[in-house]
Amino acid sequence: MKTGLRVTVTSLWGVLSFGLILFLPAGTLRYWQAWVFIAVFMAATIVPVIYLARNNPAALQRRMNAGPRAEPRAAQKFIITGSFLSLFATMVVSALDHRFGWSPVPPWLSVLGDVLVATGLGIAMLVIVQNAYAAATVTVESGQTLVSDGLYRFVRHPMYVGNVIMMVGMPLALGSYWGLLFVLPGGVMLALRILDEEKLLTQELAGYGEYRQRVRYRLVPYIW
């Protein structure tokens, strides 16, 4: 399937999936937080995708090859499945929260959540621009070189920084405090992914051991 057609199909499937996951548990289409979240998520995703399609289609192909079945390592299949389940639970519980009115989340905080979602996705896409080998799966390709500039000067896994920001923003954007409960298991899955990924990179990516000595922190400066 050509890249343009695949992007279109994936985008339409994404909108449909978000709609089913959010509006069915909410029991209504009168859920403005969900509509805004979907619009923000799709805009923050599609604009960078168009940029990559024009300027670096190889990087786009790497990002589109995603999901548990695409992971070559058994540990990562388990981890990415856990991560997807955590995000799914966040959305479903947030939608149920809207339905039953568990959380009195003010509108301004939902808007702030949308800003966090857009920021997190923006950071992730910026990483792809700076590192064309930033694939959606944990692999080291033939001819892959180490990238240590840009956001990689501050932490070793800047893309996952974007993921954490998005995870925090998502339940707030959907108007739920209870959805924040799933940030913790999602963060655990992310930490496990980083630890396993670093084993592979240290073994197979030239210069990564020295890079680890220069940039000490994986995700959060001065903490971890």
N, C-alpha and C positions, 0 to 999 in steps of 0.2 A: 504494500500500500504506500502511495506517495506521501511524503511528509506533510504537505498541506492538507490533504484529505484526512490523514490520520489525526492531525491536530484538531481539525473541525469535528470529527467524530468523537474524539476524546473530550473536547470541550462540551459538546452537546450531552454526552453521557454524564459528565461531571455535574452539569446543571440539573439533569433529571435525577441523578443520585442524591444530590443535596436536597432537592425538593422532596423526594420520598422519605429520606432520613429525618428531615426536620418537620415537614407539615403533617405527616401521618401521626407521629406521636403527639404533636401539638393539637391535633384534632381540628385545625382551622387554617385557613389561608390568611386570616387577619393576624399576622405575626410579623410586624414591620421589621423587627430585629433580624429575623431570618432572611427577609428579602434584601435588606441592606448588606448583611453578611455575605450572601451569595454574590451580590453585585460587586462588592469590594474584593472578594476572593477571586472571582473570575477576571476582573479588570487587572488585579495585581499579578495574575498569572499569564493572561493572554498577551498583554503588552510586551513583557520580556520574551515570550515565546516567539512573537512576530520578529522581534529584534534578532533573536538567535537564528531563526529560520533564514533571515537575510544575510547575516554576518558570520554565523558559525553553525551550520547545519549539523556538523558532526557532534558538537556539544549537545545540541537539541536531541539528537538520536540517543545519546547516552542517558539523558534525563528521562526520555520516554520509555526506556527499557527498565521498568520498575515493577516492584511488587515481590511477594515471597517466591513466586515461581521463577523470577529472573535472577534471584540471588544464587551464586554458585556455591556458597558455603552453608552447611547445615545450620550452624549457629545463627547465621544472619537470617535464614528462613524463619526460624523461631522468633527472633527478635523483631523482625519487621512485621510479622503477623501480630505480635503483641502490641506493637506501636499502632497498627491500623485499628485493632480492637479498642485501644484506649481512645483514639480519636472518634471512633464510631460511638462509643459509650458517652463521650463528652457531648456530642451533638444530640443523641437520643435523650439523655438525662436533662440537658438544657431545654429541649423542646417539651419534655414532660413538666419541667419546672414552669415553663410558660403556661401550659395547660391548667395546672393546678395551683398556680400562684404561690409557689414556695418561697421565691426570692423577691424582695422589693428593690430590684436593681434600678437606679434612676437612669433616665434616657442618656444623660451626659456620660455616664460610665459605659453604657453600651457603645456610644460613639467612640469613646476612648479605646474600647476593645477592638473596634474596627480599625482604628489607627494602628494598634499593636499588630493586628493581623496583617495589614498592608506593609508595615515596617518589617515584620519577620519574613514575609515572602520576598520583599524587596532586597533584604540582606542575602537571602538564599540565592536569588537570581544574580546579584552582583558578584557573588562568589563564583558562579558559573562563568560569568564574563571574564573574571580574573584568572580562573583555572578551568580550562576547557576539558580537563580530565575529571572534573567533579561529577562523577556519574551517580545515578540513583542506586547503584549496586556497589558492594564492596569488592573491588577488583583492582589489580594493577595491570595495565595494558602494556603491550610491547612498545618500547620507545617512549613510555611515559616519563616525564621529567618532574622534578620537585619544584613546586611553587612556594616561595617563601616571602613574597612581597604583598602589597595590598593589605587586605584584612588578615592575611596569614602572618603578618608581623606581630599581631597582638595575641592571637590564640591559634591553636593548631587546627581547630575545627570550627571556623566561623560560620559555615552553613548551618551547623547544628545550633549555634547561637540564635540564628533566625528562626529555627524550628521551635526553640523554647519560647521565644517571644510570641510566636504565633499560637502556641498551645495555651499560654496564659491569656492571650487576647480573645481566643475563640469563645469560651463560655461567657465572658463578660459581654462580648458583642451580641451573643444570643440571649442576653438578659438573665443570666443564671449565676448564682454563687455556688450552687451545688455541683455544677459542672467542673468547677475548679478542683474538686476532689480527684479527678482523673489526671491532673497535671503531674501528680506524684508518680503513679505507675508509668505514665508516659515518659517522665524524666528518667526513671530507672531503666526502661528499655533503651533510651537514648544513651545512657552511660554505658550499658552493656555493649551496645553497638560500637561506641567509640573505643572501648578497651579491646574488643576483638579486632576492629579495624586497624588499630595501632600495631597489633601483633603482626598482621599481614604487611603493613607498610614498612615496618622495621626490617622485616625479612626480605622484602622484594623490591622496595623502592630505594634506589641509590641516593644516599645523602640524608635519609630520613632520621637516622640515629643522631647525626650531628645537628639536624634541625631541632630535634627534641631538646637538645642541650641549650640551644639558643632561645627557643620559645618554650618556656617552662610550663605554660598553662594550656590545658586542653580546651576548656569551655569558658571559664570565668576567671579573668585576671586576679591574681593574688588569692584565689580560693581553690580552684581545681583545673 
